[in-house]
Amino acid sequence: MFYPSFIRKMLFEFFLSYGSDFSIMIKNNRPGTGCPLVDCKYKFFLHSDSFFPVEYVLKSWEKEMLRLHSKRFLIHSISMTKFVSLLVAMLISSSSFAQDLRLPLLFSDHMVLQREENLKFWGWDTPRQNITVTLNGSSEITTTNMDGYWQVFLPKQNAGGPYEVSISGSTKILIQDVYIGDVWIAGGQSNMEWKLNQRVNNWEEEIANSDLPEIRFFEVPNVISYKPEDHLSGGEWKISNPENSPEFSAVAWHFAKLNHSEKGVPVGIIDSNWGGTPAQAWTPAKRLQSVEGYEEEAIEVLSEPNWEQKLTRAQKENEIRWSRLIDQTELLKYGVHEEEFDDSEWNTIELPNLEALQDYVWFRKTFSVESVDDAVLSFGNPGKFTVAFLNGQQIYYKIWSDEPKLIDIDKKLLNEGENVLAIRTVEDWDNRVFIGSENDFWISIGNQKIDLSDTWMFSNTVEPELGDYILYEHSPGFLYNSMIHPMAGFGIKGAIWYQGESNVGHYYWYRELFSSMIEEWRAIWGLGDFPFLFVQLANFLERAEQPQDSYWAGLRDAQTQTLSVPNTGMATIIDIGEADDIHPRNKEDVGYRLWQSAKRIAYGEEIVHSGPMYKEHIINGSSIELSFDFIGEGFVLKGANKPLSFEIAGDDKTFYWADARIEGDKIIVSSEFVANPVAVRYAWADNPEVSLYNSEDLPAVPFRTDDWSLVRN
């Protein structure tokens, strides 16, 4: 029998000697205690019924004293007298550390559990507490260990629902509206994160028709951690309906819809992604110690003793930076927005600009109108943080948006004769400002349309420099620790992944990095080689006039090579990208092509799930004959009368555009400039022109037949 009141009496005597506001620094090493990232300072008062459950890590003799008891506190500084007094009180009773039954956040109302797999449940309660878990007539009983942890496995279940899950321990939790179906992790960076309401193709129709209650999404919050966590920082399951679906990942939404309709089962999507993040952030730092290109950075992360202080300092600096980005008043003190501001000492620039500008960039232009009327202004799509003024009056403001906008202007703001337009823009992500594209700069006034392109005045020295954003979300393992590790063990069918843009600069390391990430996820889940389906990067940037090396092509090639990892599939989208936008708005085809891979890889359907993929080649004199897998009923040409974007080279390794023709299930390539060809490349460019498909309307996969060294950053 335990005596919490007696412990309070002991502490009363302790506090008489040392003060009732006694406090110690403790390190929170116990899962779920509410302070996942940093050391926390807790104070103990007389009225407390229990201590906060944390862990002791003591010297060897102190460990032995607590061998039969829960280890609770990591003491940073405390006198030995105080320590002994507190230790005696703690050893009286382990019940003083009582905590209620707790579950990972994924185990909550509206969740979807994975069908046809043993169902793992886990959580925490008081030490040596009996736990009973019941679902759909199946029950399992277990007992928590000395740390309070427990886990059980329930037998496999077929798709169905709704059910209730009852979990009993020191308290009872009832999880309601539970379905059993297929569960997928949707990971990656911004193109997976991109939501339905971010104006993807047909977004309004998709949202309006999203009343599909057996599809549920769980969005994992964007949080970093320098060590593996056992708890997610937040999140809840949301049922698909027009109220919730606008915040769903658009790619995952289209994938889930097809999974639901074609397999007739509930679908759960666990959205764990973060825009702009590289694959190394999603890979354990320990593994990265042996991955080429990331060894040193991983060792630095693992050996850094002061992460709490570094993260706190970075957060403060980033908050200051952010406040400057969104501020609308501080910038006015410079007077640049006023008509009469003297910009005669500024430099001139031709817009749209071809070279990136840095920091807070101001642009000014004077233009004349013959008569005033209500107007529409366009200046393209500047940085994510932009404010514009016309004749000293603010007419436009946006925060963290990539959307271009036509600006309606009241005629009261215009002058007959000269008018002054002032734009201040900044790109916080990479501090590289580009503004507009061809034909973006104009103002339409009544029947007049005035061209505003060409020469503007500009300055990026009016305001203090932007300063660097401290991107710890890019650090090795920091997102794996906080956004993947806590979920490990929750039943899933597999993972879908759309990422790579942030690794293009070091594409030559990506194959090993990406393969390592997949292997580590599979290892911690303990489900074997679960299906891992990923999107190959889309076409992007300007189209090259001549064959040349391409970082984007190199990254795509690394992705193709990752198909050597068992049970992986790739969706090729080399035909749906946008030259001036890294975020293609066509997410429907991305979801569809991922689903085609899922049907083959995850469900074993004998379908053509990929576009034509290079298999082998034969050199026949001055031409090369190419063979392919996955052509279905044959090749199909779209938008051209011949296959485009084939290149050919001889021993000099100089590539020329090739003439390509289809002969049955082969493609023959040659060039008048290459008498003795040895190598072929296809779609080897940032933004290749694509015309080759198969009968399933899937584009050919970019490839190269050579193994020559590629350009490196």
VEXFI-891012 format. One line per 8 residues: number of its first residue (from 1); their letters; for each residue x, y, z of C-alpha. Coordinates in steps of 0.25 Angstrom, whole numbers. Example, Ala and Ser with C-alpha at 12.3 -4.5 7.8 and 13.67 -1.06 7.14 Angstrom:
<doros>
1> as> 49,-18,31; 55,-4,29
</doros>
This chain:
<doros>
1> mfypsfir> 0,0,0; 5,14,-4; 4,27,4; 5,39,-4; 1,48,8; 13,42,15; 22,46,4; 16,60,5
9> kmlfeffl> 19,60,20; 34,56,16; 34,67,6; 28,77,16; 40,75,25; 50,76,13; 44,89,9; 44,95,23
17> sygsdfsi> 59,93,22; 61,97,7; 49,105,3; 36,102,-3; 40,108,-16; 51,97,-18; 54,94,-32; 64,86,-41
25> miknnrpg> 67,84,-55; 62,71,-61; 64,65,-75; 51,60,-80; 55,46,-85; 41,39,-83; 32,39,-95; 20,47,-95
33> tgcplvdc> 23,56,-83; 20,69,-91; 34,75,-93; 40,67,-105; 51,76,-110; 58,83,-99; 62,82,-85; 50,87,-76
41> kykfflhs> 50,93,-62; 40,88,-52; 36,93,-38; 31,84,-27; 21,89,-17; 14,84,-5; 1,83,-11; 6,74,-22
49> dsffpvey> -1,60,-22; 10,54,-31; 24,56,-37; 25,59,-52; 29,46,-58; 43,47,-63; 56,39,-62; 67,38,-52
57> vlksweke> 81,36,-59; 91,36,-47; 105,31,-44; 107,16,-43; 105,16,-28; 92,24,-29; 87,15,-40; 89,3,-31
65> mlrlhskr> 81,10,-20; 69,12,-30; 71,-2,-36; 57,-7,-32; 50,6,-34; 46,14,-46; 57,23,-50; 52,37,-51
73> flihsism> 61,49,-51; 74,54,-58; 80,64,-48; 88,75,-54; 92,82,-41; 87,80,-26; 95,79,-13; 97,65,-8
81> tkfvsllv> 89,68,5; 77,73,-4; 79,61,-13; 79,50,-1; 66,57,5; 59,57,-9; 64,43,-12; 58,37,2
89> amlissss> 45,43,-2; 45,37,-15; 49,23,-11; 37,23,-1; 27,20,-12; 26,18,-27; 12,21,-27; 16,36,-25
97> faqdlrlp> 19,36,-40; 6,31,-45; 1,34,-58; -12,31,-66; -13,22,-78; -7,29,-90; -7,25,-105; 1,31,-117
105> llfsdhmv> -8,41,-124; -10,32,-136; -19,23,-127; -30,33,-127; -45,35,-132; -47,33,-147; -34,25,-149; -32,15,-160
113> lqreenlk> -24,2,-157; -17,-7,-167; -25,-19,-171; -20,-33,-172; -8,-30,-163; -6,-33,-148; -10,-20,-141; 0,-14,-132
121> fwgwdtpr> -5,-5,-121; 4,2,-111; 5,12,-100; 8,16,-86; 2,14,-72; 7,12,-58; 18,1,-56; 12,-13,-54
129> qnitvtln> -2,-9,-59; -10,-19,-66; -15,-14,-80; -26,-20,-88; -29,-16,-102; -42,-20,-109; -46,-18,-124; -57,-25,-132
137> gsseittt> -58,-37,-122; -43,-39,-121; -36,-36,-108; -22,-37,-103; -16,-34,-89; -2,-30,-85; 5,-23,-73; 13,-10,-74
145> nmdgywqv> 28,-11,-71; 35,-3,-60; 36,8,-70; 21,8,-72; 22,3,-86; 13,-7,-92; 9,-13,-105; 0,-24,-111
153> flpkqnag> -4,-30,-124; -18,-33,-128; -21,-43,-139; -22,-39,-154; -36,-33,-158; -43,-31,-171; -47,-17,-176; -59,-12,-169
161> gpyevsis> -64,-2,-159; -68,6,-152; -63,-1,-139; -59,3,-125; -46,0,-119; -46,-1,-103; -33,0,-96; -33,-2,-81
169> gstkiliq> -22,0,-70; -22,10,-59; -32,17,-67; -41,14,-79; -40,20,-93; -50,17,-103; -46,20,-118; -59,22,-127
177> dvyigdvw> -62,22,-141; -50,13,-145; -49,7,-159; -40,-4,-164; -35,-3,-178; -22,2,-185; -12,12,-178; -1,20,-186
185> iaggqsnm> 9,29,-181; 10,41,-191; 24,47,-189; 33,57,-196; 34,72,-198; 25,83,-204; 19,75,-216; 14,65,-206
193> ewklnqrv> 10,75,-196; 3,83,-207; -12,84,-202; -25,83,-210; -28,98,-207; -15,103,-213; -22,104,-227; -18,90,-232
201> nnweeeia> -25,86,-245; -40,84,-243; -38,88,-228; -52,94,-226; -59,81,-232; -50,72,-224; -53,79,-211; -68,80,-214
209> nsdlpeir> -68,65,-217; -60,60,-205; -71,55,-196; -65,41,-195; -65,38,-180; -57,25,-181; -45,33,-186; -37,39,-174
217> ffevpnvi> -25,48,-173; -15,50,-161; -6,62,-163; 7,61,-155; 11,75,-150; 25,81,-155; 34,79,-143; 49,76,-142
225> sykpedhl> 57,68,-132; 71,65,-130; 68,51,-124; 58,41,-127; 44,44,-121; 33,34,-116; 22,43,-118; 17,52,-129
233> sggewkis> 15,67,-125; 1,67,-130; -9,63,-140; -23,57,-142; -31,48,-151; -40,56,-161; -51,50,-169; -52,54,-183
241> npenspef> -63,64,-186; -63,78,-192; -59,85,-179; -47,76,-176; -42,73,-190; -36,86,-194; -25,84,-185; -22,70,-190
249> savawhfa> -10,67,-199; -14,68,-213; -6,56,-218; -9,47,-206; -24,51,-208; -24,46,-223; -17,34,-219; -26,31,-207
257> klnhsekg> -39,33,-216; -34,22,-225; -30,13,-214; -44,14,-208; -52,13,-221; -44,2,-227; -42,-7,-215; -54,-3,-208
265> vpvgiids> -48,-1,-194; -46,10,-185; -33,18,-187; -24,25,-177; -14,35,-181; -3,39,-171; 2,52,-176; 17,54,-172
273> nwggtpaq> 24,64,-181; 31,77,-180; 33,87,-192; 47,89,-196; 53,78,-188; 64,69,-193; 64,54,-192; 75,54,-181
281> awtpakrl> 66,60,-171; 57,48,-173; 68,38,-170; 74,34,-157; 87,42,-154; 93,29,-150; 91,23,-163; 96,35,-170
289> qsvegyee> 110,33,-163; 113,23,-174; 106,30,-186; 115,37,-196; 113,52,-195; 107,52,-181; 117,46,-172; 123,59,-166
297> eaievlse> 110,66,-164; 103,53,-158; 115,52,-148; 114,67,-144; 99,65,-141; 101,53,-133; 113,59,-125; 107,73,-122
305> pnweqklt> 105,74,-107; 97,87,-107; 86,85,-117; 75,91,-107; 83,104,-107; 85,104,-122; 71,102,-125; 66,112,-115
313> raqkenei> 76,122,-121; 72,119,-135; 57,120,-132; 59,134,-127; 67,138,-139; 57,132,-148; 45,139,-141; 52,153,-143
321> rwsrlidq> 54,150,-157; 40,146,-159; 35,158,-152; 42,167,-162; 37,158,-174; 22,161,-170; 24,175,-165; 16,185,-173
329> tellkygv> 19,198,-165; 34,197,-163; 37,198,-178; 29,211,-179; 40,219,-171; 49,218,-183; 39,226,-191; 42,218,-204
337> heeefdds> 27,216,-206; 25,231,-208; 23,238,-221; 34,248,-218; 44,238,-214; 58,241,-221; 62,228,-228; 72,235,-237
345> ewntielp> 84,228,-231; 78,214,-232; 82,204,-242; 74,201,-254; 69,187,-258; 61,180,-269; 49,172,-264; 47,161,-264
353> nlealqdy> 61,159,-257; 69,147,-262; 79,148,-251; 74,146,-236; 74,158,-227; 76,157,-212; 70,162,-199; 59,173,-199
361> vwfrktfs> 58,178,-213; 51,191,-217; 46,193,-231; 41,207,-236; 35,211,-249; 29,223,-254; 18,222,-265; 8,232,-272
369> vesvddav> -7,231,-275; -15,240,-283; -28,238,-275; -32,231,-263; -41,220,-261; -43,207,-252; -30,198,-256; -24,185,-255
377> lsfgnpgk> -10,183,-252; -1,171,-254; 14,169,-250; 15,154,-250; 19,146,-238; 29,152,-229; 35,147,-216; 26,140,-206
385> ftvaflng> 26,153,-198; 22,165,-206; 16,179,-204; 12,189,-215; 9,204,-215; 3,213,-226; 5,227,-224; 8,225,-210
393> qqiyykiw> -4,216,-207; -3,202,-204; -10,193,-214; -5,179,-212; 1,170,-201; 4,156,-200; 10,146,-189; 16,133,-193
401> sdepklid> 9,131,-206; 13,126,-220; 1,131,-226; 1,142,-237; -10,152,-236; -17,162,-244; -19,175,-236; -31,183,-238
409> idkkllne> -29,198,-236; -39,209,-233; -38,220,-243; -37,230,-231; -22,224,-229; -18,228,-243; -13,242,-247; -14,247,-261
417> genvlair> 0,248,-266; 11,242,-258; 9,231,-248; 19,224,-239; 18,209,-236; 27,204,-225; 29,189,-222; 36,183,-210
425> tvedwdnr> 38,168,-210; 47,157,-203; 49,142,-205; 51,137,-191; 53,122,-195; 66,124,-203; 68,139,-203; 67,139,-219
433> vfigsend> 57,148,-224; 52,147,-238; 40,156,-242; 30,153,-253; 32,146,-267; 30,150,-281; 17,158,-284; 14,159,-269
441> fwisignq> 17,174,-267; 5,183,-271; -6,192,-266; -20,192,-273; -28,205,-272; -41,205,-279; -37,202,-294; -22,205,-291
449> kidlsdtw> -12,194,-288; 1,200,-284; 14,191,-285; 22,192,-272; 33,183,-275; 47,187,-279; 54,197,-270; 51,199,-256
457> mfsntvep> 59,206,-244; 63,196,-233; 71,195,-220; 74,184,-210; 81,193,-201; 70,202,-195; 67,192,-184; 77,183,-175
465> elgdyily> 80,170,-181; 70,159,-180; 80,150,-172; 81,135,-173; 69,126,-169; 75,115,-160; 69,102,-166; 71,91,-155
473> ehspgfly> 59,84,-162; 70,81,-173; 79,74,-162; 82,59,-163; 71,52,-156; 64,64,-150; 50,60,-157; 52,45,-156
481> nsmihpma> 53,47,-141; 41,55,-140; 32,52,-151; 35,37,-155; 41,30,-142; 29,33,-133; 19,26,-143; 28,13,-145
489> gfgikgai> 20,1,-143; 6,7,-147; 1,-3,-157; 2,2,-171; 1,-3,-186; 13,5,-190; 18,19,-193; 16,29,-205
497> wyqgesnv> 28,39,-206; 29,52,-214; 43,58,-212; 56,61,-218; 56,76,-222; 64,80,-210; 75,69,-213; 77,73,-228
505> ghyywyre> 89,81,-225; 96,68,-220; 88,58,-229; 101,49,-229; 99,45,-215; 84,43,-216; 83,28,-220; 90,23,-207
513> lfssmiee> 83,34,-199; 69,30,-203; 72,15,-203; 77,17,-189; 65,25,-184; 55,14,-190; 63,3,-183; 63,10,-169
521> wraiwglg> 48,13,-170; 46,-2,-173; 55,-6,-162; 49,2,-151; 34,-2,-155; 38,-17,-155; 28,-20,-166; 38,-25,-176
529> dfpflfvq> 40,-19,-189; 26,-11,-189; 23,-4,-203; 30,9,-205; 25,17,-217; 31,30,-221; 30,41,-231; 41,44,-241
537> lanflera> 43,59,-242; 35,66,-253; 41,75,-264; 44,89,-260; 52,101,-264; 55,106,-278; 56,97,-289; 70,95,-295
545> eqpqdsyw> 73,97,-309; 85,87,-310; 88,74,-302; 95,78,-289; 97,72,-275; 86,74,-265; 85,73,-250; 71,70,-251
553> aglrdaqt> 73,59,-261; 84,53,-251; 74,53,-239; 63,46,-248; 74,36,-252; 77,33,-237; 62,31,-234; 61,21,-246
561> qtlsvpnt> 73,14,-240; 66,13,-227; 56,3,-233; 67,-7,-230; 62,-7,-216; 52,-18,-214; 37,-15,-214; 39,0,-220
569> gmatiidi> 31,6,-231; 32,20,-238; 23,29,-244; 29,37,-256; 23,51,-258; 33,56,-268; 22,62,-276; 13,70,-266
577> geaddihp> 23,80,-261; 23,95,-263; 35,102,-267; 33,114,-258; 27,107,-246; 34,96,-238; 20,92,-233; 12,86,-244
585> rnkedvgy> -3,88,-242; -6,75,-248; -7,66,-236; -17,57,-241; -8,50,-251; 2,49,-240; -7,42,-231; -12,33,-243
593> rlwqsakr> 2,29,-247; 6,26,-232; -7,17,-231; -3,10,-244; 10,6,-237; 2,2,-225; -6,-7,-232; 6,-15,-237
601> iaygeeiv> 15,-14,-226; 6,-14,-214; -6,-22,-219; 1,-31,-229; -8,-28,-241; -2,-31,-254; -3,-18,-261; 6,-8,-269
609> hsgpmyke> 9,1,-257; 20,9,-263; 24,16,-276; 33,10,-286; 46,7,-278; 60,5,-285; 64,-10,-284; 76,-11,-294
617> hiingssi> 82,-7,-307; 90,-12,-319; 99,-4,-327; 97,-6,-342; 108,2,-350; 103,17,-350; 90,14,-342; 86,9,-328
625> elsfdfig> 74,-1,-326; 67,1,-313; 58,-9,-306; 48,-5,-295; 40,-12,-284; 26,-7,-281; 21,-3,-295; 8,-10,-293
633> egfvlkga> 1,-12,-307; 12,-2,-313; 18,11,-314; 9,24,-315; 13,37,-320; 6,50,-314; 9,64,-319; 19,60,-330
641> nkplsfei> 20,50,-342; 33,45,-336; 40,42,-323; 47,54,-318; 58,57,-308; 67,46,-312; 82,49,-312; 94,41,-317
649> agddktfy> 109,41,-316; 121,35,-320; 134,32,-313; 137,47,-312; 125,47,-302; 119,59,-309; 104,58,-311; 95,62,-322
657> wadarieg> 80,62,-324; 77,48,-331; 67,44,-341; 58,34,-335; 48,25,-341; 39,14,-336; 40,0,-342; 31,-9,-336
665> dkiivsse> 35,-11,-321; 48,-4,-324; 53,10,-325; 65,13,-335; 73,25,-333; 84,31,-341; 90,45,-345; 98,50,-357
673> fvanpvav> 108,56,-348; 111,43,-341; 117,32,-350; 120,22,-339; 111,24,-328; 113,17,-314; 103,24,-305; 88,29,-305
681> ryawadnp> 81,38,-295; 66,41,-294; 60,53,-288; 73,56,-281; 70,71,-278; 63,80,-268; 51,81,-277; 51,72,-289
689> evslynse> 41,71,-300; 33,59,-298; 25,51,-309; 27,36,-306; 17,28,-298; 12,14,-297; -2,9,-299; -6,12,-285
697> dlpavpfr> -3,27,-287; 9,27,-278; 21,34,-283; 35,28,-285; 44,28,-274; 57,37,-276; 70,29,-277; 84,28,-282
705> tddwslvr> 92,16,-287; 105,21,-283; 112,22,-269; 121,34,-272; 124,44,-261; 114,55,-260; 116,69,-256; 116,72,-241
713> n> 113,84,-233
</doros>
